[in-house]
Amino acid sequence: MPLATQRQETAEASQPLKLSAGRVSVWLSPTGTALRDIAFDGEVVLRGLAFVARDQDWGTLPLSAAPQIRRSGEDLEIEVAGAGDYANGDLSWRVVFRLSPEGVEAHSTVRSSKGFLTNRTGLVVLHGLQACRGREVALNHSDGRSSRSAFPVEVSPHQPFLDIAAMTHRTAGGAGVHIAFQGEVFEMEDQRNWTDASYKTYSRPLALPFPYRIGKGETSEQIVRVTFEAGASKSTEGETKPGIQVSAPMPRLATGLPVNRPPLDEAAAAALDKLGLAAVALEIDPEENGWADSLKRHLASMTGPVRVDCRMGGEIDHAAVLSTIHDVLAGRQVVGISLWDAPQSAIASAHELWPGTPVGGGTGAFFAEFNRGTLPSGINYATWTTNPTVHASDDDTLGESIEPLRDILSTAKAKAPGLDFVVGPLTLVMRFNPNATSPAARRAEPPPDSRQHTVLTASWLLGTVAGFVDPAVKHLTVFEITGPKGLLRSDGSLSPSGHLVSRLTPLSGQQVEVVIWPHEPRARGLLFQTAGGRVLVLTQARAEAVHLALPEGRWAAPERLGSEGFAADPQPAGGTINVDGFGVVWLAEIT
């Protein structure tokens, strides 16, 4: 029922808006179609409750409108509606969120006048990783059955829960949670496969054919009701001292270069040499015309070691492709041959062509493809790539993606015991979409992210590097060399990420400790012991600034990363330091 309105307002369109109803708090997205960080008694229970519309290639359609917020006592009602004509049809939609001190409800209504082709349109629930990982859950199913299970600890390659009508569990903080679903059959997937820090409950089941059509004149409704119950508190409030998460050699850093890019000019080549990276990973798609000539031109434009990253899926002559690559690389130092989605015969051919050179197998796509696939035998290392914007691209989603990386590594070790890992390229956007439903869409390259050359991206990069520090991870491939997806700007100058990499590269291979703070799950640091004393570089991978305690020692004045590099802060650090949201700080110990 609509609230008896006491106050009505329109949300500010450019920034998330924090709203509270008693013990329940949420952040309303600028688009008005999603609630983020839904918390009960201060514990984030749900990462999100949102309305989404996906096209036939899993692309997320832009939905935005001015939310109307109505308040009555402690209760709130948020209504947002819109309509649009898209390449896949027309859609009108209305979403109403209701907040009370006991919980949250979402009600979506969609209609198409001409028909709308979609892989998914409706409500999704994102269950928070920290609150739910490993927790037991009671499930009710659409046929009246009930069952018991638990949220996965390792990253589940496939849906852990199917046919969900309702679910009940307790969080890590002790709160009780009951969620009921209406209007469709829901199921859950493990979003850590795409570096999201959540488990997602969605409709409709993937076992049903997709894309499907919302018919001409058809109306569809869905309702999700979330109810909270107070429990014994397990707060970590007061635990602010830094701790060491892991100690391991710092992975060696490389950078990527698809051979369909223009060859490096002199400025870019000179800047690349100064970075001192372990290798340039030359990415080859043998289904592109002229790839061999492009590879030759790139090799002529640069010096230093290279790695080959070659897509081996599709209808290609694997032996002929590898033979051509071998001929082009003659006389060049090759640190590895990564064959993505390769058959066993291609692995054997690579070992014959490059005896003594490490040969890797895996995927050039998301960890999901790695987790669901089968690795060929006889490889020296396993490989996959990562980017944080598969499901959303807001700043908070970037920061969130550093949280599940330890779980991803643990899962990869269980899948590939004893193997080394080469991870990357690490990029902001997908390089291609392996799950698109047409060949053209699978090969299409998304446009660059406008944040590529910002400090925010350097913050994400530092958090991601910290997440992949592990004895098994030998190389991390970071972005491209230059351009709108690169470490270098188009004029050859270093981006903020380039400045960060320039300082980390000389420390590659050295022992490093990953520093964490219990009260700040997005704060990360790398602590090195150098000949001149300890060095600490840290970040806060969320928009809110934070005050952090430093490891014991005497620390000199910090250097803070800006658009043109690190700049000295005149104030000494002392035992604590303020870190801006998505800020990066470099500290050296006074010896």
Secondary structure, 3 states (H helix, E strand, C coil): CCCCCCEEEECCCCCCEEEEECCEEEEECCCCCEEEEEEECCEEEEEEEEEEEECCCCCECCCCCCCEEEEECCEEEEEEEEEEEECCEEEEEEEEEEEECCEEEEEEEEECCCCEEECEEEEEEEEEHHHHCCCEEEEECCCCCEEEEECCCCCCCCCCEEEECEEEEECCCCCEEEEEEECCCEEEEEHHHHCCCEEEEECCCCCCCCCEEECCCCEEEEEEEEEEECCCCCCCCCCCCCEEEEEEECCEEEEEEECCCCCCCHHHHHHHHHHCCCCEEEEECCCCCCHHHHHHHHHHCCCCCEEEEEECCCCCCHHHHHHHHHHHCCCCCEEEEEEECCCHHHHHHHHHHCCCCCEEEECCCCHHHHHHCCCCCCCCEEEEEECCCCCCCCHHHHHHCCCCHHHHHHHHHHHCCCCEEEEEEECCCCCCCCCCCCHHHHHCCCCCCCCCCCHHHHHHHHHHHHHCCCCCEEEEEEEEEECCCEEECCCCCECHHHHHHHHHHHHCCCEEEEEEECCEEEEEEEEEEECCEEEEEEEECCCCCEEEECCCCCECCCEEEECCEEEECCCCCCCEEEECCCCEEEEEECC
